Amino acid sequence: MSNMKFDKLPESTRIVVAMSGGVDSSTAAALMVEQGYEVIGITLQLYNHGQAVGRANSCCAGQDIHDARRVADKLGIPHYVLDYESRFKEQVIEDFAASYLAGETPIPCIRCNQTVKFHDLLGRARELGADALITGHYVRRVDGTQGPELHRARDDAKDQSYFLFATTPEQLEFLRFPLGGMDKAETRDHAERFQLPVADKPESQDICFVPNGSYTGIVEKLHPGAADPGDIVDLDGMVIGSHQGIIHFTVGQRRGLGIAGPEPLYVIRVDPETRRVVAGPKAVLMKTRFQVGEINWLGDGQSPETGLAMAVKVRSTTEPVAASIESLIDGEAVIVMAEPQPGIAPGQACVFYDGDRVLGGGWIKREAAVR
């Protein structure tokens, strides 16, 4: 387990645990109780599950809150539910929909960590007099020579560092991740040892507010007309097909174009102004240079430097590849990769690594998709 390293005895250390009702955060809470800390569990009500799936009184989100409460009762700790639904809708769901309308491929989990969890919830934990906020993320916080550092989890298969690149140095000071040194099997073993009621609960694979996997319905509900039809064009602008809304397409996508030809076609870019989807061969997707904005820096010093050699991840499911910063102006950088990579999609995150250490990252900008 990752070392918590507080400068007070556990019984004099108050911590808040973000409890989602799943096995990871529940186990994190149990480990903290076992070590003697004063633990407060907080669960966030983020969205109306019944509205999300189109069924009134649907109980899944309510079930998660119920499970978190059951775990808190089992552990004998106070548990509070905070209604963050309006903040979540404004800062995460509406941002998610707007990104799709702009022809981008959003990652709402990062925005949620960046806003609701590590800003709003972290602030509430401070108000409660807590010394730290604990989460069940699989990532490691390591004490470095210049302060705490963010590192990849020991278990590569569970590593969530890509989704936490926007964590600021100030937030990292206050955060702890007790599961970062474990794999999932160890977490399950601990949950069974503690006899937690969620020990066998399966993991959710969906975006939390899109539990049925149909994100287009969410976008259309917020922005009627988002599914307006348009043209599919080739690289020369010739119309080769039609579509039922740009929200159905992301850069690098192959399925759903419905166009037969001598070679497979992929989405090269999405143009929201003309409602056009540009399709072409996979070779056109291969890029070595792209631009990132909203850079968050977790490395040494105040900011990254031009020429910095590092590795980058441009999708959560890919491995880091060698790259460097070609230029850096006003918080935006041009990244150059040693080898061309496919499907560098605007709206996705580009996360910087030095070995296992997360140096920060930024958001891939639309200019990256221009041929």
C-alpha positions in Angstrom: 0.0 0.0 0.0 1.2 3.5 -0.8 2.7 5.3 2.2 0.3 8.0 3.6 3.2 9.9 5.3 1.4 12.3 7.6 3.3 14.3 10.3 0.7 13.4 12.9 -0.3 10.2 14.6 -3.2 8.4 12.8 -5.7 9.0 15.6 -5.0 12.7 15.3 -5.3 12.7 11.5 -8.7 13.4 9.9 -9.2 12.2 6.4 -12.0 12.3 3.9 -12.5 9.4 1.6 -14.4 9.9 -1.7 -16.7 6.8 -1.7 -18.3 5.9 -4.9 -20.0 2.7 -3.7 -17.5 0.6 -5.6 -14.9 -1.9 -4.3 -11.9 0.4 -4.8 -12.9 3.4 -2.8 -14.6 1.2 -0.2 -11.4 -0.8 0.3 -9.4 2.5 0.5 -11.7 3.6 3.3 -11.4 0.3 5.1 -7.6 0.4 5.0 -7.6 3.9 6.5 -9.9 2.8 9.3 -7.7 -0.2 10.0 -4.6 2.1 10.3 -6.4 4.1 12.9 -7.2 7.4 11.1 -10.3 9.4 11.8 -12.2 8.7 8.6 -15.2 10.6 7.1 -16.8 9.1 4.0 -18.4 11.4 1.4 -20.4 10.3 -1.7 -21.3 12.7 -4.5 -24.8 12.7 -6.0 -23.7 13.7 -9.5 -26.6 13.0 -11.9 -30.1 11.6 -12.2 -29.7 8.0 -13.4 -33.3 7.7 -14.3 -33.1 10.6 -16.7 -29.8 9.3 -18.1 -31.4 6.0 -19.1 -34.8 7.4 -19.9 -36.5 5.4 -17.1 -38.1 7.1 -14.1 -37.1 5.8 -10.7 -34.1 3.9 -12.1 -32.1 2.9 -9.1 -28.5 2.3 -10.3 -27.0 5.6 -9.1 -29.1 5.3 -5.9 -27.7 1.8 -5.5 -24.2 3.2 -5.5 -25.0 5.7 -2.8 -26.7 2.9 -0.9 -23.7 0.7 -1.2 -21.4 3.4 0.0 -23.6 4.0 3.0 -23.6 0.2 3.8 -19.8 0.2 3.7 -19.6 3.2 5.9 -22.0 1.5 8.4 -19.8 -1.6 8.3 -16.7 0.4 9.0 -18.4 2.5 11.7 -17.6 5.9 10.1 -19.7 8.9 9.4 -21.0 9.2 5.8 -22.4 12.1 4.0 -24.0 12.5 0.5 -23.4 15.8 -1.2 -25.7 17.0 -4.0 -23.3 18.1 -6.7 -25.7 17.4 -9.5 -25.9 21.0 -10.8 -22.1 21.4 -10.7 -21.6 18.1 -12.5 -24.1 19.0 -15.2 -22.5 22.4 -15.8 -18.8 21.4 -15.5 -18.8 17.9 -16.9 -22.0 16.9 -18.8 -22.4 20.2 -20.7 -18.7 20.3 -21.4 -18.9 16.8 -22.8 -21.8 17.7 -25.1 -20.2 20.9 -26.3 -17.0 19.0 -27.1 -18.8 16.6 -29.3 -20.6 19.4 -31.1 -17.2 21.0 -31.7 -16.0 17.9 -33.5 -13.9 16.8 -30.5 -13.6 13.5 -28.6 -14.1 14.5 -24.9 -12.9 12.6 -21.8 -15.5 13.5 -19.1 -13.7 11.5 -16.4 -10.7 13.9 -16.5 -13.0 16.9 -16.4 -14.8 15.4 -13.4 -11.5 14.8 -11.6 -10.3 18.3 -12.6 -13.5 20.1 -11.4 -16.0 18.4 -9.2 -13.7 16.0 -7.4 -10.3 17.6 -7.0 -11.7 21.2 -6.8 -15.1 21.2 -5.2 -14.9 18.0 -3.1 -11.3 18.8 -2.1 -12.4 22.2 -0.9 -15.2 20.7 1.1 -12.7 18.2 2.7 -10.6 21.2 3.8 -13.7 22.9 5.3 -14.2 19.7 7.3 -10.8 20.2 8.8 -9.4 17.1 7.0 -5.6 16.6 6.5 -6.1 14.7 3.2 -8.6 13.5 0.6 -8.3 9.8 -0.1 -9.5 8.2 -3.4 -9.5 4.7 -4.8 -7.6 5.7 -7.9 -4.8 3.4 -9.1 -2.0 5.9 -9.2 1.0 6.6 -6.8 1.9 9.7 -5.0 5.7 9.7 -4.4 7.6 12.2 -2.2 10.3 13.8 -4.4 13.1 16.3 -3.7 10.8 19.2 -4.8 7.6 18.0 -3.3 5.0 15.2 -4.1 5.1 13.6 -7.5 2.5 11.7 -9.4 3.5 8.3 -10.7 1.9 5.5 -12.6 0.3 2.7 -10.6 2.3 -0.5 -10.0 -0.3 -2.5 -11.9 -0.1 -1.3 -15.6 -3.5 -2.9 -16.3 -5.2 -0.7 -13.7 -3.1 2.5 -14.0 -5.3 5.6 -14.0 -2.6 8.3 -14.2 -3.7 9.3 -17.7 -7.0 10.5 -16.2 -5.3 12.5 -13.4 -2.8 14.5 -15.4 -4.8 17.8 -14.7 -4.2 17.4 -10.9 -2.3 20.5 -9.7 0.7 20.5 -7.5 -1.4 22.1 -4.7 -4.1 19.4 -5.0 -1.4 16.7 -5.0 -0.2 17.9 -1.7 -3.6 17.1 -0.2 -4.4 13.9 -2.0 -3.5 10.3 -1.1 -4.0 7.1 -3.2 -3.7 4.0 -1.0 -4.3 1.5 -3.8 -1.5 2.7 -6.1 0.9 0.0 -5.1 -1.7 -2.8 -5.5 -3.3 -4.8 -8.3 -7.0 -5.4 -8.5 -6.7 -8.9 -7.0 -5.1 -7.5 -3.9 -7.8 -4.9 -3.6 -10.5 -7.6 -3.8 -8.6 -9.7 -1.2 -8.6 -6.8 1.2 -12.3 -6.2 0.5 -13.1 -9.8 1.4 -10.9 -9.7 4.4 -12.8 -6.6 5.7 -16.1 -8.4 4.7 -17.2 -5.4 2.8 -20.7 -5.8 1.2 -19.3 -4.7 -2.2 -16.4 -7.1 -2.2 -17.9 -8.9 -5.3 -19.4 -5.9 -7.0 -18.5 -5.8 -10.7 -16.7 -2.8 -12.2 -18.6 -0.3 -14.3 -17.3 0.0 -17.8 -19.4 2.9 -18.9 -19.2 6.6 -18.5 -21.2 7.1 -15.3 -23.8 9.4 -16.7 -24.1 7.3 -19.9 -24.9 3.9 -18.3 -26.4 2.4 -21.5 -23.5 3.5 -23.7 -25.6 5.9 -25.8 -23.9 9.2 -25.3 -25.5 10.6 -28.4 -28.8 10.7 -26.6 -27.3 12.9 -23.9 -25.9 15.3 -26.5 -29.2 15.5 -28.4 -31.1 16.2 -25.2 -28.9 19.1 -24.3 -28.5 20.4 -27.9 -31.6 19.6 -30.0 -30.4 19.6 -33.6 -27.1 18.0 -32.7 -27.9 15.1 -34.9 -28.6 17.2 -38.0 -27.6 15.2 -41.1 -24.6 16.2 -43.3 -22.2 15.0 -45.9 -19.3 12.6 -45.7 -16.6 13.8 -48.0 -13.2 12.5 -49.2 -9.9 14.3 -48.8 -10.6 16.4 -51.9 -14.0 17.5 -50.6 -16.1 15.3 -52.9 -19.3 14.0 -51.4 -19.1 10.2 -51.0 -21.9 9.7 -48.5 -24.2 11.1 -45.8 -24.5 10.9 -42.1 -27.1 11.5 -39.4 -25.1 13.9 -37.2 -21.4 14.6 -36.5 -21.9 13.5 -32.9 -21.8 9.9 -34.1 -18.2 10.3 -35.3 -14.7 10.8 -33.8 -11.3 11.0 -35.4 -9.9 7.5 -36.2 -13.3 5.8 -36.3 -13.8 3.2 -38.9 -17.2 1.7 -38.1 -20.4 3.5 -39.0 -19.3 5.3 -42.2 -21.3 2.9 -44.4 -19.1 3.5 -47.4 -17.8 0.6 -49.5 -14.5 1.1 -51.4 -11.3 -0.5 -52.5 -9.7 0.2 -49.0 -11.1 0.8 -45.5 -12.0 4.4 -44.7 -11.5 6.2 -41.4 -12.7 9.5 -40.0 -9.9 11.9 -40.6 -11.6 15.0 -39.1 -15.0 16.4 -38.2 -15.9 19.9 -39.3 -18.7 21.2 -37.1 -19.2 24.4 -39.1 -20.1 22.6 -42.3 -21.4 19.4 -40.6 -19.0 17.5 -42.8 -17.2 14.3 -41.9 -13.9 13.9 -43.8 -13.0 10.3 -44.5 -9.8 8.8 -45.9 -7.3 5.9 -45.6 -5.6 5.0 -42.4 -2.2 6.4 -43.6 -3.6 9.9 -43.4 -4.3 9.5 -39.7 -0.6 9.0 -39.0 0.7 12.2 -37.3 4.0 13.2 -35.7 3.2 16.8 -34.8 0.2 18.2 -32.9 -0.7 21.1 -30.6 -1.8 20.9 -27.0 -3.4 23.6 -24.8 -4.4 24.1 -21.1 -1.1 22.5 -20.0 -0.8 21.4 -16.4 2.7 21.0 -15.3 3.7 18.5 -12.5 7.4 18.2 -13.3 10.3 20.1 -11.6 10.4 23.9 -12.1 7.5 26.2 -12.9 6.8 25.0 -16.5 8.1 22.6 -19.1 11.0 23.7 -21.4 11.3 23.7 -25.2 13.2 20.6 -26.3 12.1 18.6 -23.3 12.4 14.9 -24.1 9.7 12.7 -22.6 7.1 10.0 -23.5 3.5 10.9 -24.2 0.2 9.0 -24.2 -2.4 10.4 -26.6 -5.1 7.9 -25.7 -5.9 6.1 -22.4 -5.5 2.7 -24.0 -2.1 3.3 -25.7 1.4 3.0 -24.3 3.6 6.1 -24.0 5.8 6.9 -27.0 8.9 9.0 -27.2 8.3 12.7 -28.0 9.6 16.2 -27.3 8.3 19.7 -27.0 9.1 21.6 -30.2 7.8 25.0 -29.0 6.0 26.5 -26.0 4.0 29.7 -26.1 1.4 31.0 -23.6 0.6 27.6 -22.1 0.3 25.9 -25.4 2.9 23.5 -26.9 3.7 21.7 -30.2 4.5 18.1 -29.5 6.7 16.1 -31.9 6.7 12.3 -31.6 9.6 10.1 -32.7 7.2 7.8 -34.6 3.9 8.6 -36.4 0.8 7.7 -34.4 -2.8 7.2 -35.7 -5.9 8.9 -34.5 -4.6 11.9 -32.6 -8.0 13.3 -31.8 -8.8 16.9 -30.7 -10.4 16.8 -27.3 -8.3 13.9 -26.1 -5.6 14.4 -23.5 -1.9 14.2 -24.2 -0.1 13.1 -21.0 3.6 13.6 -20.4 5.7 11.0 -18.7 9.3 10.5 -17.6 9.4 6.8 -16.9 6.6 6.2 -14.4 6.4 9.8 -13.3 3.6 12.0 -14.7 5.1 15.3 -15.8 1.6 16.8 -16.6 -0.1 17.1 -19.9 -2.6 19.1 -21.9 -5.6 18.9 -24.3 -5.1 18.1 -27.9 -6.4 21.0 -30.0 -8.4 21.0 -33.2 -5.5 22.2 -35.2 -4.0 18.8 -34.7 -6.5 17.3 -37.0 -5.8 19.6 -39.9 -4.2 17.7 -42.7 
